[in-house]
Amino acid sequence: MSSSIERQYMSPNCVLSLQGFSEESDNQEAISVMSVLTLAKCQIIGNSTTLQGGLTFLEHLLHAVSSYTHDLLSGLNHPVESKDKNDYIYLTNLEDKKRHLLIWQKEKGQTDDQLELELTTVQLFDLLDALDQLYQDPLTLPQLKDEIKPLSRRHRQAEVSFVEQSTPATLGFVGFTLAAIALFFIPNPNNIKDPNQEPQPARETNQQVIPVETPSKPNENE
């Protein structure tokens, strides 16, 4: 049987820990591919509540966080419904506090034992950063690469208002989301002008040029 594999993805305000093993028992690689997940834990630094679960939990966390941040950046609602109602996760905006509430339910609609995490915008994007590190890791759950879809053009609006502009620069689907939306609003420049160049007066095309005769040089022998 393959030995247990542990992976950890960290950002300043979030720790994502995974435990699992590889299905390839005869794998000779120095670093094994974690293809089976047994436990995933998500801890927000400074918050005593820990979210944990299996593969369904992790998939729903990826879907919920990526979809919510898409909505936050685009300003449009882009709901993602999961067929599996277990380990249900969704986020909602606390406008009065300028924060975000992440809610986990054992089964969709069961509020008795639900867990809640109140996140600042920085903590939200640190959570997204940790998930992005997982997404970029080719040696951990490669089947998750098809779980994140880019935001389509029809789900972007003409103006974007960024609340709390203190989000970290990230790569992967995080960077793709930010860059795609940013590039969507940058118009193609027709003419690029040098700010240091002085304006040149317009030249009239029908202006006649009068030739000026240069006086001949007197002959020194005369």
Helices and strands as residue ranges (DSSP letters): E 5-11, E 14-21, E 36-44, E 50-53, H 55-74, E 86-94, E 99-107, E 115-119, H 121-136, G 142-146, G 153-155, H 172-184
